[in-house]
Amino acid sequence: GAMRILVIIIALLVCLALLNPLGFRISLFLFLLFLPLALGGGNWWVTLIFAAAGSFGVFHVFYYWLKVPLPMGMFGI
């Protein structure tokens, strides 16, 4: 159990460090792609679809509907 908690904390810290350089969508995509696979998720396709829908969907809701400014990163994505 402690190893899973450590993996989650490290993944959150890496996501936080990548937030400004890569932007919200890409850093959250990488976080949502890495975390289920690191914690024992099995299906790559489901994880990939979940990561894409989660990162771009959450960005769309917060940025366009709720008008919360989120970092775009160096790629503008």
C-alpha positions in Angstrom: 0.0 0.0 0.0 2.8 2.4 0.8 4.4 1.9 -2.6 1.2 2.8 -4.4 0.9 6.0 -2.3 4.5 6.9 -3.1 3.8 6.3 -6.9 0.8 8.6 -6.7 2.7 11.4 -4.9 5.6 11.2 -7.3 3.3 11.3 -10.3 1.5 14.3 -8.8 4.7 16.1 -8.3 5.9 15.4 -11.8 2.6 16.6 -13.2 2.9 19.8 -11.1 6.4 20.3 -12.4 5.3 19.8 -16.1 2.2 22.0 -15.7 3.8 25.3 -16.8 6.2 24.1 -19.5 3.8 21.6 -21.2 0.4 23.1 -20.3 -2.6 21.7 -18.5 -3.9 19.4 -21.2 -0.6 17.6 -22.0 0.6 17.3 -18.4 -2.8 15.9 -17.3 -2.9 13.6 -20.3 0.5 12.2 -19.3 -0.6 11.9 -15.6 -3.8 10.1 -16.6 -1.9 7.8 -19.0 0.8 6.9 -16.5 -1.1 6.5 -13.3 -3.5 3.6 -14.1 -0.7 1.7 -15.9 1.6 2.2 -12.9 -1.0 1.1 -10.5 -1.8 -2.1 -12.4 -4.3 -1.1 -15.1 -4.3 -3.6 -17.9 -5.8 -2.3 -21.1 -3.8 0.3 -23.0 -6.7 1.4 -25.3 -9.1 2.1 -22.4 -6.4 4.0 -20.6 -5.5 6.0 -23.7 -9.1 6.9 -24.3 -9.7 7.8 -20.7 -6.6 10.0 -20.6 -7.5 11.9 -23.7 -11.1 12.4 -22.7 -10.2 13.3 -19.2 -7.5 15.8 -20.0 -9.1 17.6 -22.9 -12.6 17.3 -21.3 -11.6 18.7 -18.0 -9.7 21.5 -19.7 -12.8 22.4 -21.8 -15.1 22.5 -18.8 -12.8 24.6 -16.7 -11.4 26.9 -19.4 -14.4 27.6 -21.6 -17.5 27.0 -19.4 -16.2 28.0 -15.9 -13.7 30.7 -17.3 -10.8 29.4 -15.1 -7.5 30.4 -16.6 -5.3 27.4 -17.0 -1.7 27.2 -18.3 -1.4 26.6 -22.1 2.3 25.7 -22.1 4.9 26.2 -24.8 2.9 24.3 -27.5 -0.3 26.3 -27.0 -2.3 23.2 -26.5 
